[in-house]
Amino acid sequence: MMRMLPILLAGSAVLMLAACGKEPETARNQSAEEVASEMKKITLLPGEWETTQEVVDVKLEGAPEGMPAGAMDAMKGRKTTVKTCITPEQAANPSADFLTAQKDSNCTYSGFEMAGGAIKGAVSCLSPDGKGKADIAIDGSYGADSYQMTMEMQAAGMGGPQTSAMTMHLKMRTSGKRIGECPASPATGG
C-alpha cells in the first residue's frame, strides 16, 4: 500500500499543476491514459514550483502483527516540501508517466470537475495483483500560480497477503506555488 502512495500523490499534484491557467473542464470516468491524453491539451506554466505535502490524519485497522505501536501516529503532521522545475517542453507536452508516476498504474478517475478555480474528483486504484483497492477523494482550489487541495484516501488490501485484512484512512493537504524561473544549471567544472 505504501508503494502506491507516492504514485497517488504525484498524480494528484501534477493534476493540480495541469489545471493552472486552464479553462473550466470536466473529466468523468477516465483512465490514467485518457486523463494524460487530456493533459496534452493543457499548457502548464513553466518555471520552478514548490510543493508541500502534510499528513493530517492517518488511521490503520487490522495491522499485521509486529507493526510498531505508534507507527501511524508518527506520520501525523509530517511535512515534505519539494521543488520541481517544469521546463517549457514539459509544460507543453506532459506525458502519462508524468501524471501517474508510472505507466499502467491501474487507476481510474471520476467526477473530476475543474471550474471557477475549484477542483473536485475521485481516483480509484487497484493494487498490481488486483486484490487491493484505494479510493481517493480530492477537493481543492487552483489559480495560475498556486494550488491547494485536500486528499482523503481509504485503502484496503494494498500491501499483499500479509496485510490483506488491513485498512487505512489517510488525509493529506497539498499546496503548491510557482516560485519563479527555474534556476540556472550549475557550471560544470573540471
Phi, psi and omega in degrees: 000318182293335177294328181284332185303311179300326179297314182295317181293316180297316179298319180293317180296318180292322177299321178295317178298322181295332183286340185301128175075008183263147174294156180307141183210149176236128176238123183234142174047056181244147173282170177301322181294320179293319178294318178297322177297320176297324180299329181297342177275350186263139174257112177283156172279115178290157179138188180268129180244143175244125181240132178240131176241134180230131174280115182272317182207148176210131179227141182229131176237141178074032180298145179295152178300138179096352177290130183301135177299138178082004182299320180287321179299328180294338179281333183299134179082354181292129179243141175231128178238131178228151175248137182227135176262121176256112181285162176302324179294315178296321180297323182279336185223062178295141183254170177299322178299321181296321181286311188260355182071357173190157175281157176055047182283355176061039179246147172236152183242141178212153175065019180288127176228124176237110180203142175057030179083006179246149176226139174217150176174180180220146176234136177233125183234141174258149176292163181305327180274357178078002183265344180246158182215143174233129176247128184235128174256135182237134179216129181185195180220159181213157174216187184294332185230012179197165175204161171212148176202158174244135178238133174239126183242134170244123182227147177215138174065023185276350185258012180093189186301326182294335185239024185298332180269359185275138173236149183224139172242127181228131175240127181229150171246136178232135174224150180213154177209147174281125185253002178143197178285157176295140179295149177295145177294140178295145179295138178278133182254171182249000000 
